Amino acid sequence: MMRVAPVGGTAVQDHVALAEIELCGELIIAASAADDRLSLESIDEVLKVAEERADAPGR
């Protein structure tokens, strides 16, 4: 007997996990396009670290 998840809105989404998966994908794409290892600055650029710091409350 095989059980199948019921249809209709029972899926739970973890938005933090989905965001992390998206960022990992962006890093994989950038690394595969690079000729050499990504520098820390390149990683920060891919992850948009500077933008996040600028958008942080209290700045």
Secondary structure, DSSP 8 states (H G I E B T S, - for coil): ------SSS-----HHHHHHHHHHHHHHHHHHH-SS---HHHHHHHTTHHHHHHHSTT-
